[in-house]
Amino acid sequence: MAKNRRIGIVGFGHLGQFLFKSIQESEDFDIAFVWNRTASALKESVPQQFILENLAGFAERKPDLIVEVAHPLISSQYGEAFLAVADYMVGSPTALADQEVEDKLKEAAKHHGLYIPSGAFWGANDIQKMADRGTLQGLTVTMKKHPSSFKLGSPLKEKNDNALDVGETVLYEGPVRGLCPLAPNNVNTMAAAAIAAHNLGFDKVKGKLVADKSLTDWHIVEVDVTGPGSVEAGNAFTVSTVRRNPAQIGKVTGSATYVSFLSSMQRAHDRGPGVHLC
């Protein structure tokens, strides 16, 4: 009988809590540890034997897969160490918009897999195949949410605050690399797109962030792809998709994203070293 895969959870917000409950109910996975920056938040929900007080001691719990659902800084500070002993699933892939972090994690993924959840990025595998062949010419990801669903840094925060008084407002349009540090909690889908579209990367994949106060029930993700053929002659391959993710007003993460993330975690195994979408 196969051994259950031991999961370490880094972060205990809404997504971390969802994963913890789902793993406890699973017959195929066990909890190796749960860590949260504020340890007191774990006391009522997590049995003491699972609580990891000091993240530096993660290896003692013998995890098979470590899942980060906390903050992009975790990958910068611990990603290499995680990959030295286990597979690592990056729930905040905006961390990889920092070229130094991306380079060192790819270098560290020599013995274990670095897994990137596709999340709300529809069509990730097909886009990655075009990138592998070098035929992917363009990729734009547009995210539209109610202004209260964004957590942003300046100067986008100020533009978003004003969006409550107007209609649809374009907060950012340009390379994904420039957007990730300004909206690290909101644009993980775009970061996953830049990783899938590796022949374009964070500098050539375009991101568009839109605040729309009419979106009280949905997060909308639009993906526009340009593939093989001549753009100039007008006969290039193109695909456009629109995903409407049910979401309560003010929520950063749509409800469908939780289940999608769990499915990604379940697929994050046995792919060997290197970077993998899941």
C-alpha positions as CSV (number, residue, x, y, z in Angstrom):
1,M,0.0,0.0,0.0
2,A,1.4,3.4,-1.0
3,K,2.5,5.7,1.8
4,N,0.4,8.8,2.3
5,R,2.0,12.0,1.1
6,R,3.0,14.3,4.0
7,I,2.0,17.9,3.4
8,G,3.5,21.0,5.2
9,I,1.3,24.0,5.1
10,V,2.9,27.5,5.3
11,G,0.2,30.0,6.1
12,F,-3.2,29.7,7.7
13,G,-5.4,32.3,6.1
14,H,-8.6,31.3,4.4
15,L,-6.8,29.1,1.8
16,G,-4.5,27.5,4.4
17,Q,-7.5,26.6,6.5
18,F,-9.3,25.1,3.6
19,L,-6.3,23.0,2.7
20,F,-5.9,21.8,6.3
21,K,-9.5,20.7,6.6
22,S,-9.4,19.0,3.2
23,I,-6.2,17.1,4.0
24,Q,-7.6,16.0,7.3
25,E,-10.6,14.5,5.5
26,S,-8.4,12.9,2.8
27,E,-7.3,9.2,2.8
28,D,-4.2,10.0,0.6
29,F,-2.5,12.8,2.5
30,D,-1.3,13.5,6.0
31,I,-0.4,16.8,7.7
32,A,3.3,17.1,8.3
33,F,3.1,20.6,9.9
34,V,1.2,23.9,9.8
35,W,3.0,27.1,10.3
36,N,1.6,30.6,10.5
37,R,3.4,33.9,11.2
38,T,0.9,34.5,14.1
39,A,1.1,31.2,15.9
40,S,-1.8,32.1,18.1
41,A,-4.2,31.9,15.1
42,L,-3.6,28.1,15.0
43,K,-4.4,27.3,18.6
44,E,-8.1,26.8,18.3
45,S,-8.2,25.0,14.9
46,V,-5.0,22.9,14.7
47,P,-4.0,20.1,17.1
48,Q,-0.7,20.9,18.9
49,Q,1.2,18.0,17.3
50,F,0.8,19.6,13.9
51,I,1.8,23.2,14.8
52,L,5.3,24.2,13.8
53,E,6.4,27.1,16.0
54,N,9.7,27.9,14.1
55,L,9.6,27.5,10.3
56,A,13.3,26.9,10.3
57,G,12.7,23.5,11.8
58,F,10.5,22.3,8.9
59,A,12.8,19.5,7.8
60,E,12.3,17.7,11.2
61,R,8.7,17.0,10.2
62,K,9.8,15.1,7.1
63,P,7.4,16.7,4.6
64,D,7.0,15.3,1.1
65,L,5.4,18.5,-0.2
66,I,5.5,22.0,1.3
67,V,2.7,24.3,0.2
68,E,3.1,28.0,0.6
69,V,-0.1,30.0,1.0
70,A,1.3,32.9,3.1
71,H,3.3,35.6,1.3
72,P,5.8,35.9,-1.6
73,L,8.6,36.6,0.9
74,I,8.4,32.9,2.0
75,S,9.8,31.8,-1.4
76,S,12.6,34.3,-1.2
77,Q,13.6,33.4,2.4
78,Y,12.9,29.6,2.5
79,G,12.3,28.3,-1.1
80,E,15.8,27.0,-1.6
81,A,15.8,25.2,1.8
82,F,12.4,23.7,1.1
83,L,13.5,22.3,-2.2
84,A,16.6,20.7,-0.6
85,V,14.3,18.3,1.3
86,A,10.9,18.2,-0.4
87,D,8.8,19.2,-3.4
88,Y,7.6,22.8,-3.1
89,M,4.3,24.3,-4.3
90,V,4.4,28.1,-4.6
91,G,1.0,29.5,-3.8
92,S,2.3,33.1,-4.3
93,P,4.1,32.8,-7.6
94,T,4.3,36.6,-7.8
95,A,7.5,35.9,-5.8
96,L,9.1,34.7,-9.1
97,A,8.7,38.1,-10.7
98,D,11.9,38.9,-8.8
99,Q,14.5,37.6,-11.3
100,E,16.9,36.6,-8.5
101,V,14.2,34.6,-6.7
102,E,13.2,32.9,-10.0
103,D,16.8,32.0,-10.8
104,K,17.7,30.6,-7.4
105,L,14.5,28.5,-7.1
106,K,15.0,27.0,-10.6
107,E,18.6,26.2,-9.7
108,A,17.5,24.7,-6.4
109,A,14.9,22.4,-8.1
110,K,17.5,19.8,-9.0
111,H,16.3,16.9,-6.7
112,H,12.7,17.9,-6.1
113,G,9.9,19.6,-8.1
114,L,9.0,23.3,-8.0
115,Y,5.2,23.3,-8.6
116,I,3.2,26.3,-9.8
117,P,-0.6,26.1,-9.4
118,S,-2.4,27.3,-12.5
119,G,-5.3,28.6,-10.4
120,A,-7.6,30.8,-12.4
121,F,-5.3,30.7,-15.4
122,W,-7.5,28.8,-17.9
123,G,-5.6,27.0,-20.7
124,A,-2.2,26.9,-19.0
125,N,-1.1,23.6,-20.4
126,D,-1.9,24.4,-24.0
127,I,-0.1,27.8,-23.6
128,Q,2.9,26.1,-22.1
129,K,3.0,23.7,-25.1
130,M,3.1,26.6,-27.5
131,A,5.9,28.2,-25.4
132,D,7.8,24.9,-25.5
133,R,7.6,25.0,-29.4
134,G,8.5,28.7,-29.5
135,T,5.2,29.5,-31.4
136,L,3.6,31.6,-28.6
137,Q,3.8,35.2,-29.8
138,G,1.7,37.0,-27.3
139,L,-0.3,36.6,-24.1
140,T,-2.4,39.1,-22.2
141,V,-4.2,38.4,-18.9
142,T,-6.9,40.8,-17.8
143,M,-8.3,40.6,-14.3
144,K,-11.4,42.5,-13.3
145,K,-12.7,42.8,-9.7
146,H,-14.7,45.1,-7.5
147,P,-12.3,47.7,-6.0
148,S,-12.7,46.3,-2.5
149,S,-11.3,42.9,-3.7
150,F,-7.9,44.4,-4.4
151,K,-5.0,44.7,-2.0
152,L,-2.6,47.1,-3.7
153,G,0.5,49.2,-3.1
154,S,1.0,52.8,-4.3
155,P,0.4,54.2,-6.8
156,L,-2.3,51.6,-7.7
157,K,-3.9,51.9,-4.3
158,E,-4.8,55.5,-4.8
159,K,-6.2,54.8,-8.3
160,N,-8.3,52.0,-6.9
161,D,-9.7,54.1,-4.1
162,N,-11.0,56.6,-6.7
163,A,-12.6,53.7,-8.6
164,L,-15.3,53.4,-6.0
165,D,-16.7,56.7,-7.3
166,V,-16.6,55.9,-11.0
167,G,-17.2,53.0,-13.3
168,E,-14.6,50.7,-14.8
169,T,-11.1,51.9,-14.1
170,V,-7.9,50.5,-15.6
171,L,-5.4,50.4,-12.8
172,Y,-2.4,48.9,-14.7
173,E,-1.6,47.8,-18.2
174,G,1.9,46.6,-19.0
175,P,4.5,43.8,-18.3
176,V,3.5,41.4,-15.6
177,R,6.9,41.9,-13.9
178,G,6.1,45.5,-13.1
179,L,2.7,44.6,-11.7
180,C,3.6,41.8,-9.3
181,P,5.3,43.9,-6.6
182,L,2.4,46.3,-6.6
183,A,-0.4,43.7,-6.3
184,P,1.3,40.5,-4.9
185,N,-2.0,39.2,-3.4
186,N,-4.1,39.7,-6.5
187,V,-2.1,38.7,-9.6
188,N,-0.9,35.2,-8.9
189,T,-2.8,34.1,-12.0
190,M,-0.7,36.5,-14.1
191,A,2.5,35.2,-12.5
192,A,1.4,31.6,-13.4
193,A,0.8,32.8,-17.0
194,A,4.3,34.3,-17.2
195,I,5.8,31.0,-16.0
196,A,3.7,28.9,-18.4
197,A,4.6,31.3,-21.3
198,H,8.3,30.9,-20.6
199,N,9.4,32.0,-24.0
200,L,7.8,35.4,-23.2
201,G,8.3,35.5,-19.4
202,F,7.4,38.2,-17.0
203,D,8.7,41.0,-19.2
204,K,6.6,40.1,-22.4
205,V,3.5,38.7,-20.9
206,K,1.1,41.6,-20.5
207,G,-1.1,42.2,-17.5
208,K,-4.2,44.4,-17.2
209,L,-5.8,45.1,-13.9
210,V,-9.3,46.6,-13.9
211,A,-11.4,47.8,-11.0
212,D,-15.2,47.7,-11.7
213,K,-17.6,48.6,-8.9
214,S,-20.4,46.8,-10.7
215,L,-18.7,43.4,-10.1
216,T,-20.3,42.6,-6.8
217,D,-20.6,38.8,-7.4
218,W,-17.7,37.9,-9.7
219,H,-14.0,38.0,-10.4
220,I,-13.4,38.0,-14.1
221,V,-10.2,36.7,-15.8
222,E,-9.7,37.2,-19.6
223,V,-6.9,35.4,-21.4
224,D,-5.9,36.5,-24.9
225,V,-3.4,34.3,-26.8
226,T,-1.6,34.8,-30.0
227,G,0.1,31.7,-31.4
228,P,1.5,30.5,-34.7
229,G,1.0,32.4,-38.0
230,S,1.6,36.0,-39.1
231,V,0.2,38.8,-37.0
232,E,0.9,41.3,-39.8
233,A,-0.9,39.3,-42.4
234,G,-3.8,38.7,-40.0
235,N,-3.7,34.9,-40.1
236,A,-2.2,34.2,-36.7
237,F,-3.8,31.6,-34.4
238,T,-5.7,33.4,-31.6
239,V,-7.7,32.2,-28.6
240,S,-9.7,34.3,-26.1
241,T,-11.3,33.0,-22.9
242,V,-13.4,34.6,-20.2
243,R,-13.6,33.0,-16.7
244,R,-16.3,34.3,-14.3
245,N,-15.3,33.1,-10.8
246,P,-18.1,33.5,-8.2
247,A,-16.8,35.8,-5.4
248,Q,-18.2,37.8,-2.5
249,I,-17.7,41.5,-2.5
250,G,-14.4,42.3,-0.8
251,K,-12.9,38.9,-1.1
252,V,-9.4,38.6,-2.7
253,T,-9.9,35.0,-3.7
254,G,-13.0,33.6,-5.6
255,S,-14.7,30.5,-4.3
256,A,-13.8,28.3,-7.3
257,T,-10.1,29.1,-6.7
258,Y,-10.1,27.1,-3.4
259,V,-11.1,23.8,-5.1
260,S,-8.8,24.5,-8.0
261,F,-5.8,25.0,-5.6
262,L,-6.6,21.8,-3.8
263,S,-6.7,19.9,-7.2
264,S,-3.3,21.5,-8.0
265,M,-1.9,20.2,-4.7
266,Q,-3.2,16.7,-5.4
267,R,-1.4,16.7,-8.8
268,A,1.9,18.1,-7.4
269,H,3.9,14.8,-7.3
270,D,6.1,12.4,-9.2
271,R,7.0,14.9,-11.9
272,G,10.7,14.9,-10.9
273,P,13.1,17.8,-10.6
274,G,12.4,21.1,-12.4
275,V,9.5,23.6,-12.7
276,H,6.0,22.2,-13.3
277,L,2.5,23.6,-13.7
278,C,-0.1,21.8,-11.7
